[in-house]
Amino acid sequence: MGGVWMISGLNYQLQFMINFSHYIVFIAFWIVIGIGTSVFLLRKEAPYGRFSSRNWGPMISNRVGWLFMEAVVMIAFLCWIPLRHYDWKTPASIMISLFFIHYLHRSFIYPLMIRTKNKKMPVIIMLSAMLFNTVNGSLLGIWFADFAHYPNNWYYSPWFVAGVLLFFGGMLVNWHADYTLIRLRKNGESGYQIPRSGLFKLISSPNLFAEIIEWGGFALLTWSLPALAFFIWTCANLIPRAVANHRWYKKEFSDYPPERKILLPYLW
Ligand SMILES: NC(=O)c1ccc[n+]([C@@H]2O[C@H](COP(=O)([O-])OP(=O)(O)OC[C@H]3O[C@@H](n4cnc5c(N)ncnc54)[C@H](OP(=O)(O)O)[C@@H]3O)[C@@H](O)[C@H]2O)c1
C-alpha cells in the first residue's frame, strides 16, 4: 500500500516536473518569437493609430478594438486561477491585483477616453493582439495558479519594493502621458499636434517609455519568468513603435523640436 502511495507521489512529482519544464520551454520559445517580432516591427510599423491602414483587410472601430484586444488578457488569466480555493492572503494576490488594476483601466476606461472620431483599426491587429494577450494572460495565470510560492516576508524584499515603485511610477506616467496626448484633440477631432508638456519635452513617446518601466517593475516584483517574458514582449512592441513615432513626428512637423529624443531622456 505504502508503495502505491510512493509511486503515485513520484508520478505527481514527475508530472509536475514535466509540466514545469514544458512551461519553461514554451516561455523560452515565446521570448524568441517576441524578439523576432521586434525585428519585423522595426522594418514595418503595426498599422493602428497614426499608422492605421486599409491595406490590412476589414476594419473595426478603434474603441471596440481596444476593448476586445485588452479585456481578453483578464479572461485568459482567470481561466487558470481556482478562484474559490485560491489563497488570497499571500503576496501573489497583491501581484494579481496590480495586473488587474492596469488591465481594468486599459480595457474599460482608456477606450472610452480616446478621442477617436470614427477612426478604425484593421481586424487583423485586434486579432493578433488578442492572440498575444491570450498567451500572455495564460502564462501569467498558470504561474500564479501553480508555481508562484512567495513567502510572506517577500513584501520586504528589495525586488518587491523596487518593483512596486517602478510599477506604480510607470503606470502613473503612462496614464498622464496618454491623457496628455488624448487632450491635444477636442472632442470630434482626429488630427495630430506636437505635444509640448512634461516628459514630452525630452522624448517623443513618454507613454511607451513608462509602460516599459511599469512591466519591468512587474517582472522585478514577481521575480518570475512569465513576467520577464511579458517585459521582453513589451519592449519588442514598444521600442519599434517609439522609433516609428519619432520618425513620423519629424516627417510630419518641420518645427518638431530637434533636441527631443526617441525614448530615453537625453540619451536616445
Ligand atoms: N504593453 C504593450 O505591449 C503595449 C502595446 C501597445 C500599446 N500599449 C499601450 O497602449 C497605449 C496606447 O498605445 P498607442 O501606441 O496607441 O499610443 P499613442 O500612439 O501614443 O496614442 C495614444 C492616444 O493619443 C492619440 N495621439 C497620439 N499622438 C497624438 C498627437 N500627437 N496628437 C493628438 N493625439 C495623439 C492617439 O490617437 P490615434 O489612435 O488616433 O493615433 C491615441 O488615442 C499606450 O499607453 C501604450 O503604452 C502597450
The ligand as a MOL file (V3000), in Angstrom:
LIG
                    3D

  0  0  0     0  0            999 V3000
M  V30 BEGIN CTAB
M  V30 COUNTS 48 52 0 0 0
M  V30 BEGIN ATOM
M  V30 1 N 2.3160 46.5040 -23.3790 0
M  V30 2 C 2.2940 46.5570 -24.6980 0
M  V30 3 O 2.8820 45.7210 -25.3810 0
M  V30 4 C 1.5490 47.6630 -25.4070 0
M  V30 5 C 1.3920 47.6180 -26.8030 0
M  V30 6 C 0.7260 48.6480 -27.4490 0
M  V30 7 C 0.2300 49.7120 -26.7110 0
M  V30 8 N 0.3850 49.7360 -25.3580 0 CHG=1
M  V30 9 C -0.1070 50.8920 -24.5790 0
M  V30 10 O -1.3550 51.3210 -25.0770 0
M  V30 11 C -1.4390 52.7460 -25.0270 0
M  V30 12 C -1.7970 53.3120 -26.3950 0
M  V30 13 O -0.7760 52.9540 -27.3180 0
M  V30 14 P -0.6420 53.7340 -28.7210 0
M  V30 15 O 0.5090 53.1330 -29.4490 0
M  V30 16 O -1.9840 53.8270 -29.3780 0 CHG=-1
M  V30 17 O -0.2440 55.1990 -28.1720 0
M  V30 18 P -0.1810 56.5840 -28.9710 0
M  V30 19 O 0.0630 56.3680 -30.4310 0
M  V30 20 O 0.7540 57.4720 -28.2390 0
M  V30 21 O -1.6940 57.1510 -28.8540 0
M  V30 22 C -2.3350 57.3680 -27.6290 0
M  V30 23 C -3.6160 58.1740 -27.9010 0
M  V30 24 O -3.2990 59.5490 -28.1640 0
M  V30 25 C -3.6390 59.9150 -29.5200 0
M  V30 26 N -2.4740 60.6590 -30.0120 0
M  V30 27 C -1.2180 60.1780 -30.1190 0
M  V30 28 N -0.3770 61.1370 -30.5360 0
M  V30 29 C -1.1220 62.2490 -30.7280 0
M  V30 30 C -0.8090 63.5810 -31.1800 0
M  V30 31 N 0.4380 63.9310 -31.4780 0
M  V30 32 N -1.8330 64.4740 -31.2840 0
M  V30 33 C -3.0960 64.1130 -30.9430 0
M  V30 34 N -3.4410 62.8770 -30.4940 0
M  V30 35 C -2.4740 61.9500 -30.3900 0
M  V30 36 C -3.8630 58.6170 -30.2450 0
M  V30 37 O -4.7990 58.7820 -31.3090 0
M  V30 38 P -4.7720 57.8230 -32.6200 0
M  V30 39 O -5.1050 56.4320 -32.1080 0
M  V30 40 O -5.8350 58.4020 -33.4980 0
M  V30 41 O -3.3880 57.8980 -33.2090 0
M  V30 42 C -4.4070 57.7190 -29.1310 0
M  V30 43 O -5.7640 57.9700 -28.8970 0
M  V30 44 C -0.0910 53.2510 -24.5100 0
M  V30 45 O -0.2070 53.5210 -23.1490 0
M  V30 46 C 0.8380 52.0900 -24.7510 0
M  V30 47 O 1.8720 52.0660 -23.8060 0
M  V30 48 C 1.0220 48.7350 -24.7000 0
M  V30 END ATOM
M  V30 BEGIN BOND
M  V30 1 1 1 2
M  V30 2 2 2 3
M  V30 3 1 2 4
M  V30 4 1 4 5
M  V30 5 2 4 48
M  V30 6 2 5 6
M  V30 7 1 6 7
M  V30 8 2 7 8
M  V30 9 1 8 9
M  V30 10 1 8 48
M  V30 11 1 9 10
M  V30 12 1 9 46
M  V30 13 1 10 11
M  V30 14 1 11 12
M  V30 15 1 11 44
M  V30 16 1 12 13
M  V30 17 1 13 14
M  V30 18 2 14 15
M  V30 19 1 14 16
M  V30 20 1 14 17
M  V30 21 1 17 18
M  V30 22 2 18 19
M  V30 23 1 18 20
M  V30 24 1 18 21
M  V30 25 1 21 22
M  V30 26 1 22 23
M  V30 27 1 23 24
M  V30 28 1 23 42
M  V30 29 1 24 25
M  V30 30 1 25 26
M  V30 31 1 25 36
M  V30 32 1 26 27
M  V30 33 1 26 35
M  V30 34 2 27 28
M  V30 35 1 28 29
M  V30 36 1 29 30
M  V30 37 2 29 35
M  V30 38 1 30 31
M  V30 39 2 30 32
M  V30 40 1 32 33
M  V30 41 2 33 34
M  V30 42 1 34 35
M  V30 43 1 36 37
M  V30 44 1 36 42
M  V30 45 1 37 38
M  V30 46 2 38 39
M  V30 47 1 38 40
M  V30 48 1 38 41
M  V30 49 1 42 43
M  V30 50 1 44 45
M  V30 51 1 44 46
M  V30 52 1 46 47
M  V30 END BOND
M  V30 END CTAB
M  END
